[in-house]
Amino acid sequence: MIKVAVFGYGTVGSGVVDVIDDNNELISKRIGDDICVKYILDIREFPGDRNESKIVHDVNVILDDPEVSIICETMGGTKFAYPYTKSALEKGKSVCTSNKELVAAYGPELLETAKSNNCSYLFEASVGGGIPIIRPMNTSLAPEHIEKIIGILNGTTNYMLTKMAREGSNYDDVLKEAQDKGYAERNPEADVEGYDACRKIAILSSLMTGKTVNYENIYTEGITKLTALDFEYAAKLDRSIKLLAIAEDKDGKLAAMVAPFMIGREHPLNGVNDVFNAIYVTGNKVDDVMFYGKGAGMLPTASAVVSDVVECARNMGRNISFAWSDEKAPLADFKDNERSFFVRIKQNAKDEAKEMFADAKEIEGVSGEYAFVTAKMSEREFDDKIVKLSDVINIIRIEE
């Protein structure tokens, strides 16, 4: 009998328990042994809950129980999740997590701790929710030199951008709707400022390079400056606007960033709408592959956590390794990247803009504005020019 404990009985944690209970016969058959949840750690009481008898408040009850061999960490954050996870791994208990913040901050250390204690630290659910991407990166794509990863990695912002594009809604209205539907937190900063997507691309970048990419070093820009008018312009250009997370190998250095981009209708990520996520990976031999599905939500994310439980159960007493060291990956300056830029300015700065961006393509705009798309140039060259231009309303990068 495989006995599991769950750290945190919130949305994902309760989903993990449901998946193990509801699909128990199928999971047990695939593991080759029976499986059950023995403990659930939470500071709260759950009177009347069907799992009330499994609730414990002291982590040591779980850590000191030799029957518990696998732990699902779904607490979020690092304050408690980090010491609890490390202690569990030191006791030889495998840990499966959905906690992107913890993985991004302490991934190499926890992987090494697991290796030293013949157990595993798995994190399929930390990127892309229910979309399988971590295990394919570690196994199916192991022979590949990954050249580029580009993804829509946050369901909240993708839902909001889809609504703004389809309905012409403004940012504040779609944010309130996303909050009312439970897609966005009361404090949506992690999503709308791009921090969530940044942590996820940092994890993927680390697996891509085999070295550590700190999320603090990735240029990150959110969606808070976008307006309904930006989507009108995008439609005129036959493009959509997506919050993209990009990691690319530039001559042995990693160029990574998160920002809104205009992408064309032919782009493979153009049709990824609502709360769906997608990750587009380019390898030097396999060429292009794409992973698509629900990037968040109780049951999709819980299913990904339990997929790691199955993997740990199949490899009991062994370490499932990852090529991710604590050596820092060399980073390219994102300002060396070349692309075109969509720019909106006030009408009175039109002549100034035409002189500065002589090769720009003018876009029919609204009264009082002048809009254009620049020729391809480096981020650095663009910054040097745009800083001299007065009355800039908004700027959106273009991904071809």
C-alpha positions in Angstrom: 0.0 0.0 0.0 1.4 3.4 -1.1 0.5 6.0 1.5 0.4 9.7 0.5 0.1 12.9 2.5 -1.0 16.2 1.1 0.4 19.6 2.3 -2.4 22.2 2.0 -6.1 21.4 1.6 -6.9 24.3 -0.7 -8.1 24.3 -4.3 -5.3 22.1 -5.7 -4.8 20.0 -2.6 -8.4 19.1 -2.4 -8.3 18.3 -6.1 -5.4 15.9 -5.5 -7.4 14.0 -2.9 -10.3 13.8 -5.2 -8.2 12.5 -8.1 -6.6 9.8 -5.9 -10.0 8.8 -4.5 -12.1 9.0 -7.7 -9.6 7.3 -9.9 -8.2 5.0 -7.2 -8.7 1.7 -9.0 -7.1 2.9 -12.2 -4.2 4.6 -10.5 -3.5 1.5 -8.3 -3.5 -0.7 -11.4 -1.0 1.5 -13.2 1.2 1.7 -10.1 0.9 -2.0 -9.4 0.0 -1.4 -5.8 -2.9 0.1 -3.8 -2.7 3.8 -2.9 -4.5 6.0 -0.4 -4.2 9.5 1.2 -3.3 9.0 4.9 -2.9 12.6 6.0 -3.8 16.1 5.0 -1.9 19.0 6.6 -3.7 22.3 7.0 -4.0 24.9 9.7 -7.8 25.0 9.3 -10.5 22.7 10.5 -12.9 21.1 8.0 -16.0 20.0 10.0 -18.3 17.7 8.0 -15.7 17.2 5.2 -15.5 13.6 4.0 -11.7 13.8 4.7 -12.1 15.5 8.1 -10.5 12.5 9.9 -7.3 12.8 7.8 -6.6 16.5 8.8 -3.5 17.1 10.9 -2.0 20.4 12.0 1.5 19.3 12.9 3.8 18.6 10.0 5.9 16.3 12.2 3.0 13.8 12.3 3.6 13.3 8.6 7.4 13.6 8.6 7.8 11.1 11.4 5.5 8.5 10.0 7.5 5.8 8.1 4.4 4.7 6.3 4.1 7.9 4.3 6.4 7.6 1.3 5.1 10.4 -1.0 4.0 13.9 -0.2 2.0 16.3 -2.5 2.9 19.9 -1.7 0.2 22.2 -2.8 0.6 25.0 -0.2 2.0 27.7 -2.4 4.7 30.2 -1.4 8.0 29.4 0.2 7.7 30.3 3.9 6.5 26.9 5.0 6.6 24.9 1.8 10.4 25.2 1.6 11.4 23.9 5.0 8.6 21.2 5.0 9.6 20.0 1.5 13.3 19.9 2.4 12.6 18.0 5.7 10.5 15.5 3.8 13.2 14.9 1.2 15.8 14.5 3.9 13.7 11.7 5.4 13.6 9.9 2.0 10.0 10.9 1.2 9.4 11.9 -2.4 7.6 15.2 -2.9 5.3 16.2 -5.9 4.5 19.9 -6.1 2.4 22.4 -8.0 4.3 25.3 -6.4 6.0 27.3 -9.2 7.4 29.8 -6.7 9.2 27.2 -4.7 10.5 25.4 -7.8 11.8 28.6 -9.4 13.5 29.7 -6.1 14.9 26.4 -4.8 14.7 23.9 -7.6 18.3 22.8 -7.9 18.8 22.6 -4.1 15.7 20.4 -3.6 16.6 18.2 -6.6 20.0 17.6 -5.0 18.4 16.9 -1.6 16.2 14.3 -3.2 19.1 12.7 -5.1 21.1 12.5 -1.8 18.3 10.6 -0.1 17.2 8.2 -2.9 13.8 9.9 -3.4 12.4 12.3 -6.0 11.3 15.9 -6.3 8.8 16.2 -9.1 7.0 19.4 -10.3 5.0 18.6 -13.4 2.1 20.8 -12.2 4.3 23.9 -11.6 4.2 24.9 -15.3 1.1 24.7 -17.4 -1.2 23.2 -14.9 -2.6 20.1 -16.5 -0.4 20.3 -19.6 2.4 17.7 -19.6 5.6 19.7 -20.2 8.1 19.0 -17.5 8.3 15.3 -18.0 8.4 15.6 -21.8 11.3 18.1 -21.4 13.1 15.6 -19.1 12.5 12.5 -21.2 10.9 12.8 -24.7 13.0 15.9 -25.6 16.1 14.8 -23.7 18.1 14.2 -27.0 17.3 17.7 -28.2 19.2 20.9 -28.1 16.2 23.2 -27.3 16.6 26.3 -29.3 13.5 28.2 -28.3 10.5 28.0 -26.0 7.6 30.4 -26.5 4.4 30.0 -24.4 1.2 31.4 -23.2 1.7 30.4 -19.5 -1.0 32.2 -17.6 -4.7 31.4 -17.9 -5.9 34.5 -16.1 -4.3 37.0 -18.4 -5.1 34.9 -21.5 -8.8 34.9 -20.5 -8.7 38.7 -20.0 -6.9 39.4 -23.3 -9.4 37.1 -25.1 -12.3 39.0 -23.7 -10.8 42.4 -24.6 -10.2 41.2 -28.2 -13.7 39.6 -28.7 -15.8 42.2 -26.9 -13.9 45.4 -27.0 -14.0 45.5 -23.2 -11.6 47.6 -21.2 -9.0 46.3 -18.8 -10.8 47.1 -15.5 -14.0 45.4 -16.6 -12.4 42.2 -17.8 -10.3 42.0 -14.6 -13.5 42.3 -12.4 -15.2 39.6 -14.5 -12.1 37.4 -14.1 -12.2 37.9 -10.4 -15.9 37.3 -10.2 -15.5 34.0 -12.0 -12.6 32.9 -9.8 -10.0 33.1 -12.6 -8.2 36.0 -10.9 -7.3 36.6 -7.3 -8.5 39.6 -5.3 -4.9 40.8 -5.6 -4.2 39.9 -9.2 -0.6 41.3 -9.3 1.2 38.0 -9.8 -0.9 37.3 -12.9 -1.4 40.7 -14.5 2.1 42.0 -14.0 3.6 38.8 -15.6 5.3 37.5 -12.5 3.5 34.1 -12.6 4.5 33.6 -16.3 8.0 34.8 -15.4 8.5 32.1 -12.8 7.3 29.4 -15.2 9.6 30.4 -18.1 12.4 30.5 -15.6 11.7 26.8 -14.7 11.5 25.9 -18.4 14.6 27.9 -19.2 16.5 26.0 -16.5 15.5 22.7 -17.9 16.3 23.9 -21.4 19.9 24.9 -20.4 20.5 22.4 -17.6 21.6 25.4 -15.5 19.8 27.8 -13.2 17.9 30.8 -14.6 16.8 33.2 -11.8 13.4 34.7 -12.5 14.6 38.0 -11.0 16.9 38.3 -14.0 14.1 38.0 -16.7 12.7 41.1 -18.1 9.0 41.1 -17.3 6.1 43.3 -18.4 2.5 42.7 -17.7 -0.8 43.6 -19.4 -2.0 46.5 -17.2 -1.2 49.2 -19.9 -3.3 47.5 -22.6 -6.6 49.2 -23.6 -9.5 48.3 -25.9 -8.0 50.6 -28.6 -4.8 48.5 -28.7 -7.0 45.5 -29.8 -8.7 47.6 -32.5 -5.2 48.4 -33.9 -4.2 44.7 -33.6 -7.3 43.8 -35.6 -6.4 46.3 -38.3 -3.0 44.5 -38.5 -4.7 41.1 -38.6 -3.0 40.3 -35.3 -4.0 39.3 -31.8 -2.3 40.3 -28.5 -1.0 37.7 -26.2 1.2 37.7 -23.1 4.1 35.6 -24.2 7.0 34.1 -22.2 10.0 33.5 -24.4 13.3 31.7 -23.9 15.8 31.5 -26.8 19.3 30.2 -27.2 21.4 33.1 -28.6 24.9 31.7 -29.4 25.1 29.8 -26.1 23.4 32.5 -24.0 19.8 32.5 -22.9 17.6 35.4 -24.0 14.4 35.4 -21.9 11.5 37.8 -21.4 7.8 38.1 -20.6 5.7 40.8 -22.3 2.6 41.4 -24.4 3.2 40.8 -28.1 1.1 41.2 -31.3 1.2 37.9 -33.2 -0.2 37.1 -36.7 -3.1 34.9 -37.5 -0.7 32.2 -38.8 1.2 32.0 -35.6 0.7 28.7 -33.8 -0.2 30.4 -30.5 -2.8 32.8 -32.1 -5.7 30.4 -31.6 -4.9 29.8 -27.9 -7.8 31.6 -26.1 -9.7 31.9 -22.9 -8.0 30.1 -19.9 -6.1 27.7 -22.2 -2.3 27.7 -22.2 0.2 26.5 -24.8 3.9 25.9 -24.9 5.7 25.9 -28.3 9.1 24.2 -28.2 11.7 24.2 -31.0 14.5 21.5 -30.9 17.4 21.2 -33.3 16.3 17.8 -34.5 12.6 17.3 -33.7 11.9 20.9 -35.0 8.6 22.2 -33.6 6.3 20.6 -31.0 3.4 22.2 -29.1 1.8 21.3 -25.8 -1.8 22.7 -25.3 -4.4 22.4 -22.6 -5.9 24.0 -19.5 -3.0 25.7 -17.7 -4.8 26.1 -14.4 -7.8 24.9 -12.4 -8.4 22.6 -9.6 -8.6 19.2 -11.4 -6.3 19.7 -14.3 -3.5 20.9 -11.9 -4.3 18.1 -9.4 -4.2 15.5 -12.2 -0.6 16.7 -13.0 0.4 16.4 -9.3 -1.0 12.9 -9.2 0.8 12.0 -12.4 4.0 12.7 -10.5 2.7 10.5 -7.6 2.4 7.6 -10.0 5.9 8.2 -11.3 7.3 8.3 -7.8 5.4 5.1 -6.8 6.8 3.3 -9.9 10.3 4.4 -8.9 10.1 3.8 -5.1 13.6 3.9 -3.5 15.1 5.5 -6.6 15.8 9.1 -7.6 14.2 10.4 -10.8 16.9 12.8 -11.9 16.8 16.1 -13.8 19.6 17.9 -15.6 19.4 21.1 -13.6 22.4 22.3 -11.8 22.8 25.3 -9.5 25.4 26.8 -12.0 24.0 30.1 -13.3 23.1 30.0 -17.0 24.8 32.7 -19.1 22.2 35.3 -20.1 22.1 37.4 -23.2 21.0 41.0 -23.0 17.4 41.0 -24.2 18.1 44.5 -25.6 20.1 42.8 -28.4 17.0 41.1 -29.6 15.6 42.4 -32.9 12.0 42.9 -33.7 9.4 45.4 -34.9 7.3 47.5 -32.5 3.8 48.9 -32.6 3.7 52.4 -31.3 0.8 54.8 -30.4 1.5 58.4 -29.8 -0.5 61.7 -29.6 -1.1 63.3 -33.0 1.0 66.4 -32.2 4.2 64.1 -32.1 3.5 62.7 -35.6 6.1 64.7 -37.5 8.7 64.0 -34.8 8.0 60.2 -35.1 8.1 60.2 -38.9 11.5 61.8 -38.8 12.8 59.4 -36.1 11.3 56.2 -37.6 11.6 57.0 -41.3 10.9 53.3 -42.4 7.9 52.9 -40.2 4.5 51.7 -41.6 1.7 54.1 -40.7 -1.5 52.6 -39.2 -4.9 54.3 -39.6 -5.7 55.5 -36.1 -8.3 57.2 -34.1 -8.7 61.0 -33.8 -6.0 62.6 -31.8 -3.5 59.7 -32.3 -0.8 58.6 -34.6 0.1 54.9 -34.8 2.8 53.0 -36.7 4.9 49.8 -36.8 8.6 50.2 -36.9 11.1 48.4 -39.1 12.9 45.6 -37.4 15.5 46.8 -35.0 17.2 45.9 -31.7 15.4 46.7 -28.4 18.4 48.9 -27.6 18.1 50.9 -30.8 14.3 51.3 -30.3 14.8 52.4 -26.7 17.3 55.0 -27.7 14.9 56.5 -30.2 11.6 56.2 -28.3 12.9 57.9 -25.2 13.4 61.0 -27.3 9.8 60.9 -28.6 7.2 62.9 -26.7 3.6 61.9 -25.9 3.9 58.1 -26.3 0.6 56.4 -25.4 1.6 52.7 -25.6 4.1 50.3 -27.2 3.6 46.6 -28.0 6.3 44.3 -29.4 5.6 42.2 -32.5 6.5 38.5 -32.7 6.7 37.0 -36.2 
